[in-house]
Amino acid sequence: MKLSDIGPGLLLAATGIGVGDMVSSTIAGAEYGLTLVWALAAGVVLKFAITEGAARWQLGTGTTLIQGWRDHLPRAAIFAFFIYFIVWSYFVSSALVTASAMVPAAIIPSVPLPVWGVIHAVGAFVMVWFGRYERFLAIVKWFIGLKFGAIIASALLIVLWSGADWSGAGARAPFSTAYTLSLIGGVGGTVTLLSYGYWMREAGWSGAERMASARNDLTLSFTLVFVFCISMIFLATQINWTGQILDEGPRLCLLLADRIGQEIGPIGRGVFLLGFWGAAFSSVLGVYHGVPFLFDDMLHLWRRQPAGGQRGKPYRAWAAYLALAAISSLVIRRPVWLVFAYTVVGSMFFPFVISTLLWLNNKHNVRATRNGVLVNVVLSAALVLYAFLAFEAF
């Protein structure tokens, strides 16, 4: 793998490995031990196939996936996705900023969590406003090193302190099809996967000859996702859990930090909290940097203007919306109707994307970058999976 083949995938890994992955991996380890590692691997493969398919469309046709939707789908489909996009953006920014604020709020409780949340939202917005691709990539590389180093160090500290305890490798809870499928579907990001194409363009990648670079880059990205999540699962198996943990949400990671502190002392707790904060805030940065490209692109295409996805006024306006959404949620505590709308509409996102990739890359892409048999099999399996998840959500 060449160094020139690495870049956009690091941004994707920084964005996709966030609080949701930490929580779901912790629950998987605490409730099911190492028995769901196969589900984690399946989720990584499926997300790779989806992102690789979107990259292949862009490199083969020279247009973004959203532009492909505009050219080959009814106009109503773009409008429906935009409605989802508004709700998703509000929810994900609110959740990530709140999670990022939990760590400093736990260390310095005299400063209220909303204040820490505002600091994180404004800080991320300022960094994105002034951060061009190369500068921003350098910052994200530091955060990737921080969160990976901290989480892996936490696991090593536990092993070195008391030795690996394999008694928690088995499941303590009955097998759950719904949770297993949720783990497969949740690892590695959702809408943020679509940001990869815009980061490729920022890196100057274009043309079918760059397909090998994209595959190498994505292989590294999702390998990082797998290593991070399996480290979290292992950490959770080394802790003695009592009581119900499924409803703790992001606070589960603070609980895990406390349990680590009980096992190996305050240094271990501090190292893990640093990794948790790095994972949460790097996701905030990635979302604030990558997601506004989608808004700019959709706005240009809706107006029948040349393709967007640039760092113009609409881009900065959506970055501001993300920051204001997070700040407002700290005040109004995310109304129930918004969470409900996000859950319902979100269940339809991946079936929609996978269906369009199967259609566009088989029928409208150039021959050199059309889907192969293996890709079609994986995407079809993913479509069945997410259709089931959508059914379960209703």
C-alpha positions as CSV (number, residue, x, y, z in Angstrom):
1,M,0.0,0.0,0.0
2,K,1.4,3.4,-1.0
3,L,1.2,6.5,1.2
4,S,-0.6,8.2,-1.7
5,D,-3.3,5.6,-1.2
6,I,-4.0,6.8,2.3
7,G,-6.0,9.9,3.3
8,P,-9.8,10.0,2.9
9,G,-10.2,6.7,4.6
10,L,-8.5,8.1,7.8
11,L,-11.2,10.8,7.9
12,L,-13.9,8.2,7.4
13,A,-12.4,6.0,10.2
14,A,-12.2,9.1,12.5
15,T,-15.8,9.9,11.8
16,G,-17.3,6.4,11.8
17,I,-15.6,5.2,14.9
18,G,-17.6,7.2,17.5
19,V,-19.7,6.9,20.6
20,G,-22.2,4.5,19.0
21,D,-19.5,2.0,18.2
22,M,-18.1,2.3,21.7
23,V,-21.5,1.7,23.3
24,S,-22.6,-1.1,21.0
25,S,-19.2,-2.8,21.4
26,T,-19.3,-2.5,25.2
27,I,-22.7,-4.0,25.3
28,A,-21.6,-6.8,23.0
29,G,-18.7,-7.7,25.2
30,A,-20.6,-7.3,28.5
31,E,-23.7,-9.3,27.4
32,Y,-22.3,-11.7,24.8
33,G,-18.6,-11.9,25.4
34,L,-16.6,-12.7,22.3
35,T,-19.5,-14.7,20.7
36,L,-20.5,-11.7,18.5
37,V,-17.1,-11.0,16.9
38,W,-18.3,-12.6,13.8
39,A,-21.2,-10.1,13.7
40,L,-18.7,-7.2,14.0
41,A,-16.7,-8.6,11.1
42,A,-19.9,-9.0,9.0
43,G,-20.8,-5.3,9.7
44,V,-17.4,-4.1,8.6
45,V,-17.5,-6.1,5.4
46,L,-21.0,-4.7,4.6
47,K,-20.0,-1.1,5.3
48,F,-16.9,-1.6,3.1
49,A,-19.0,-2.8,0.3
50,I,-21.4,0.1,0.5
51,T,-18.6,2.8,0.6
52,E,-16.6,1.0,-2.1
53,G,-19.7,0.9,-4.3
54,A,-20.3,4.7,-3.9
55,A,-16.6,5.4,-4.6
56,R,-16.7,3.2,-7.7
57,W,-19.7,5.1,-9.0
58,Q,-17.9,8.4,-8.5
59,L,-14.6,7.3,-10.0
60,G,-16.3,5.6,-12.9
61,T,-18.7,8.4,-13.9
62,G,-17.1,11.5,-12.5
63,T,-20.3,12.4,-10.6
64,T,-21.2,12.0,-7.0
65,L,-23.7,9.4,-5.9
66,I,-26.2,12.2,-5.0
67,Q,-25.8,13.5,-8.6
68,G,-26.5,10.0,-9.8
69,W,-29.7,10.0,-7.8
70,R,-30.7,13.3,-9.3
71,D,-30.0,12.1,-12.9
72,H,-31.7,8.6,-12.5
73,L,-34.2,8.8,-9.7
74,P,-37.5,10.7,-9.3
75,R,-37.1,14.2,-7.9
76,A,-39.2,13.2,-4.9
77,A,-36.5,10.7,-3.9
78,I,-33.9,13.5,-3.4
79,F,-36.5,15.6,-1.5
80,A,-37.3,12.6,0.8
81,F,-33.6,12.1,1.5
82,F,-33.1,15.8,2.2
83,I,-35.9,15.6,4.9
84,Y,-34.2,12.6,6.4
85,F,-30.8,14.5,6.2
86,I,-32.1,17.4,8.2
87,V,-33.4,15.2,11.0
88,W,-30.3,13.0,11.0
89,S,-28.0,16.0,11.0
90,Y,-29.7,17.4,14.1
91,F,-29.7,14.2,16.0
92,V,-26.2,13.0,15.2
93,S,-24.6,16.4,16.0
94,S,-26.5,16.6,19.3
95,A,-25.6,13.1,20.4
96,L,-21.9,13.4,19.5
97,V,-21.4,16.8,21.1
98,T,-23.2,15.7,24.2
99,A,-21.0,12.6,24.4
100,S,-17.8,14.7,23.9
101,A,-18.8,17.0,26.7
102,M,-19.3,14.0,29.2
103,V,-15.6,13.5,29.7
104,P,-14.6,17.0,30.8
105,A,-17.9,17.2,32.8
106,A,-17.0,14.1,34.7
107,I,-13.4,15.4,35.4
108,I,-14.5,18.9,36.3
109,P,-18.1,18.6,37.5
110,S,-18.2,22.2,38.7
111,V,-18.6,23.2,35.0
112,P,-22.0,22.1,33.8
113,L,-22.2,19.7,30.9
114,P,-24.1,22.2,28.6
115,V,-21.2,24.6,28.9
116,W,-18.7,21.9,27.8
117,G,-21.1,21.0,25.0
118,V,-21.1,24.6,23.7
119,I,-17.3,24.7,23.9
120,H,-17.0,21.5,21.8
121,A,-19.6,22.6,19.2
122,V,-18.1,26.0,18.7
123,G,-14.5,24.6,18.7
124,A,-15.4,22.0,16.0
125,F,-17.1,24.6,13.9
126,V,-14.1,27.0,14.1
127,M,-11.7,24.2,13.2
128,V,-13.8,23.2,10.2
129,W,-14.2,26.8,9.0
130,F,-10.5,27.3,8.8
131,G,-9.4,23.8,8.2
132,R,-8.5,23.0,4.6
133,Y,-8.3,19.3,3.6
134,E,-4.5,18.9,4.3
135,R,-4.6,20.8,7.5
136,F,-7.7,19.0,8.7
137,L,-6.3,15.6,7.8
138,A,-3.2,16.3,9.9
139,I,-5.5,17.1,12.9
140,V,-7.6,14.0,12.4
141,K,-4.5,11.8,12.2
142,W,-3.6,13.1,15.7
143,F,-7.0,12.2,17.0
144,I,-6.9,8.7,15.5
145,G,-3.6,8.1,17.2
146,L,-5.1,9.4,20.5
147,K,-8.2,7.2,20.6
148,F,-6.5,4.1,19.2
149,G,-3.5,4.5,21.5
150,A,-5.7,5.1,24.6
151,I,-8.1,2.2,24.0
152,I,-5.4,-0.3,23.1
153,A,-3.4,0.9,26.1
154,S,-6.4,0.4,28.4
155,A,-6.7,-3.2,27.2
156,L,-2.9,-3.8,27.6
157,L,-2.9,-2.2,31.1
158,I,-5.6,-4.6,32.3
159,V,-3.8,-7.6,30.8
160,L,-0.5,-6.6,32.3
161,W,-2.1,-5.7,35.7
162,S,-4.1,-8.8,36.3
163,G,-3.8,-11.0,33.3
164,A,-6.4,-11.7,30.7
165,D,-9.6,-13.2,32.2
166,W,-11.3,-15.4,29.6
167,S,-14.2,-16.3,31.9
168,G,-16.2,-13.5,30.3
169,A,-15.6,-14.7,26.8
170,G,-19.0,-16.5,26.7
171,A,-22.4,-15.0,26.6
172,R,-24.3,-14.1,29.8
173,A,-27.5,-13.1,28.0
174,P,-29.6,-15.2,25.6
175,F,-28.8,-14.8,22.0
176,S,-30.7,-11.8,20.5
177,T,-31.3,-11.7,16.7
178,A,-32.4,-8.1,16.9
179,Y,-29.3,-6.9,18.8
180,T,-27.0,-9.0,16.6
181,L,-28.4,-7.4,13.5
182,S,-28.2,-4.0,15.1
183,L,-24.5,-4.5,15.8
184,I,-23.9,-5.5,12.2
185,G,-25.9,-2.5,10.9
186,G,-24.5,0.1,13.3
187,V,-20.7,-0.3,13.1
188,G,-18.7,2.2,11.1
189,G,-21.2,5.0,10.4
190,T,-24.3,5.7,8.4
191,V,-24.8,8.9,6.3
192,T,-21.1,9.8,7.0
193,L,-20.1,7.0,4.6
194,L,-21.3,9.3,1.8
195,S,-18.8,11.9,2.8
196,Y,-16.0,9.7,1.5
197,G,-16.6,10.7,-2.1
198,Y,-16.1,14.3,-1.3
199,W,-13.0,13.7,0.6
200,M,-11.7,11.8,-2.4
201,R,-12.3,14.9,-4.5
202,E,-10.6,17.1,-1.9
203,A,-7.6,14.7,-2.2
204,G,-7.6,15.1,-6.0
205,W,-8.7,11.5,-6.7
206,S,-10.6,11.1,-9.9
207,G,-10.9,8.5,-12.7
208,A,-11.2,4.7,-12.8
209,E,-7.5,4.3,-12.4
210,R,-7.9,5.5,-8.8
211,M,-10.1,2.6,-7.9
212,A,-7.1,0.6,-6.5
213,S,-6.2,3.6,-4.3
214,A,-9.8,3.8,-3.0
215,R,-9.9,0.1,-2.1
216,N,-6.5,0.2,-0.3
217,D,-7.6,3.3,1.6
218,L,-11.0,1.8,2.6
219,T,-9.3,-1.5,3.6
220,L,-7.1,0.5,6.0
221,S,-10.2,2.5,7.2
222,F,-12.4,-0.5,8.0
223,T,-9.5,-2.5,9.5
224,L,-9.1,0.4,12.0
225,V,-12.8,0.2,12.7
226,F,-12.6,-3.6,13.3
227,V,-9.5,-3.3,15.6
228,F,-11.0,-0.5,17.6
229,C,-14.3,-2.3,18.2
230,I,-12.8,-5.6,19.0
231,S,-10.6,-3.9,21.5
232,M,-13.7,-2.4,23.1
233,I,-15.4,-5.8,23.2
234,F,-12.3,-7.3,24.8
235,L,-12.2,-4.5,27.4
236,A,-15.9,-5.2,28.3
237,T,-15.2,-8.9,28.8
238,Q,-12.6,-8.1,31.4
239,I,-15.0,-6.2,33.7
240,N,-17.4,-7.8,36.2
241,W,-20.8,-6.4,35.2
242,T,-23.9,-6.3,37.4
243,G,-27.4,-5.1,36.7
244,Q,-28.9,-3.8,33.5
245,I,-26.6,-1.9,31.2
246,L,-28.6,-1.7,28.0
247,D,-30.3,1.6,28.7
248,E,-27.2,3.6,29.8
249,G,-26.4,5.0,26.4
250,P,-23.2,7.0,26.1
251,R,-22.9,7.1,29.9
252,L,-22.1,3.4,29.7
253,C,-18.6,4.4,28.6
254,L,-18.2,6.5,31.7
255,L,-19.4,3.4,33.7
256,L,-16.8,1.3,31.9
257,A,-14.1,3.9,32.8
258,D,-15.1,3.7,36.5
259,R,-14.9,-0.1,36.3
260,I,-11.5,0.0,34.7
261,G,-10.4,2.4,37.4
262,Q,-11.5,-0.2,40.0
263,E,-9.5,-2.8,38.3
264,I,-6.2,-1.0,37.6
265,G,-6.4,2.4,39.3
266,P,-7.0,6.0,38.3
267,I,-4.4,6.0,35.6
268,G,-6.2,3.3,33.7
269,R,-9.5,5.2,34.1
270,G,-7.9,8.4,32.8
271,V,-6.4,6.7,29.8
272,F,-9.7,5.2,28.8
273,L,-11.6,8.5,29.3
274,L,-9.0,10.1,27.0
275,G,-9.8,7.5,24.3
276,F,-13.5,8.0,24.8
277,W,-13.2,11.7,24.4
278,G,-10.9,11.3,21.4
279,A,-13.4,9.0,19.7
280,A,-16.4,11.3,20.4
281,F,-14.8,14.6,19.4
282,S,-13.1,13.2,16.3
283,S,-16.5,12.1,15.1
284,V,-17.8,15.6,15.7
285,L,-15.0,17.0,13.6
286,G,-15.5,14.5,10.8
287,V,-19.3,15.1,10.7
288,Y,-18.8,18.9,10.7
289,H,-16.3,18.6,7.9
290,G,-17.8,16.0,5.7
291,V,-21.6,16.3,6.0
292,P,-21.9,19.9,4.8
293,F,-20.5,18.7,1.4
294,L,-23.7,16.7,1.0
295,F,-25.9,19.7,1.7
296,D,-24.0,21.9,-0.8
297,D,-24.3,19.2,-3.4
298,M,-28.0,18.6,-2.9
299,L,-28.7,22.3,-2.9
300,H,-26.9,22.8,-6.2
301,L,-28.5,19.8,-7.9
302,W,-32.0,20.8,-6.6
303,R,-31.6,24.2,-8.2
304,R,-30.4,22.5,-11.5
305,Q,-27.0,24.1,-11.1
306,P,-23.6,22.5,-11.8
307,A,-22.6,19.9,-9.3
308,G,-21.8,21.2,-5.8
309,G,-20.1,19.6,-2.9
310,Q,-17.7,22.5,-2.5
311,R,-16.6,24.6,0.5
312,G,-18.8,27.6,-0.3
313,K,-21.5,29.5,1.6
314,P,-24.0,26.6,1.7
315,Y,-21.2,24.4,3.1
316,R,-20.4,26.8,5.9
317,A,-24.1,27.4,6.5
318,W,-24.7,23.7,7.2
319,A,-21.6,23.5,9.4
320,A,-23.2,26.3,11.4
321,Y,-26.5,24.4,11.5
322,L,-24.8,21.4,12.9
323,A,-23.2,23.5,15.7
324,L,-26.5,25.3,16.5
325,A,-28.4,22.0,16.5
326,A,-26.0,20.6,19.1
327,I,-26.3,23.8,21.2
328,S,-30.1,23.9,21.0
329,S,-30.3,20.2,22.1
330,L,-28.4,21.0,25.2
331,V,-31.2,23.4,26.1
332,I,-34.3,21.6,24.9
333,R,-33.0,18.0,25.6
334,R,-34.0,16.7,22.2
335,P,-37.8,16.5,21.9
336,V,-39.4,13.1,21.6
337,W,-40.9,13.7,18.2
338,L,-37.5,14.3,16.7
339,V,-36.0,11.2,18.1
340,F,-39.0,9.2,16.9
341,A,-38.7,10.7,13.4
342,Y,-35.0,9.9,13.3
343,T,-35.6,6.3,14.2
344,V,-38.4,5.7,11.7
345,V,-36.8,7.5,8.7
346,G,-33.3,6.2,9.6
347,S,-34.5,2.6,9.2
348,M,-35.1,3.3,5.5
349,F,-31.7,4.9,4.7
350,F,-29.5,1.9,4.0
351,P,-32.0,-0.1,2.0
352,F,-32.3,3.0,-0.2
353,V,-28.6,3.5,-0.7
354,I,-27.9,-0.2,-1.3
355,S,-30.7,-0.4,-3.8
356,T,-29.4,2.5,-5.8
357,L,-25.9,1.2,-5.8
358,L,-27.1,-2.2,-7.1
359,W,-29.0,-0.4,-9.9
360,L,-26.7,2.4,-10.8
361,N,-23.4,0.4,-10.7
362,N,-24.9,-2.4,-12.8
363,K,-26.9,-0.4,-15.3
364,H,-25.5,3.2,-15.6
365,N,-21.8,2.9,-14.6
366,V,-19.0,2.5,-17.2
367,R,-18.0,-1.1,-17.8
368,A,-14.6,-0.9,-16.0
369,T,-16.2,0.1,-12.7
370,R,-19.5,-1.9,-12.7
371,N,-20.3,-4.3,-9.9
372,G,-18.7,-7.7,-10.0
373,V,-20.5,-10.9,-8.9
374,L,-19.1,-10.8,-5.4
375,V,-20.0,-7.2,-4.9
376,N,-23.6,-7.9,-6.0
377,V,-23.9,-10.8,-3.6
378,V,-22.6,-8.8,-0.6
379,L,-24.8,-5.8,-1.4
380,S,-27.8,-8.0,-1.9
381,A,-27.2,-9.6,1.4
382,A,-26.9,-6.2,3.0
383,L,-30.2,-5.1,1.4
384,V,-31.9,-8.1,3.0
385,L,-30.3,-7.3,6.4
386,Y,-31.3,-3.6,6.4
387,A,-34.8,-4.4,5.1
388,F,-35.2,-6.7,8.1
389,L,-34.0,-3.9,10.4
390,A,-36.4,-1.5,8.9
391,F,-39.2,-4.0,9.4
392,E,-38.1,-4.4,13.1
393,A,-38.1,-0.6,13.6
394,F,-41.8,-0.4,12.6
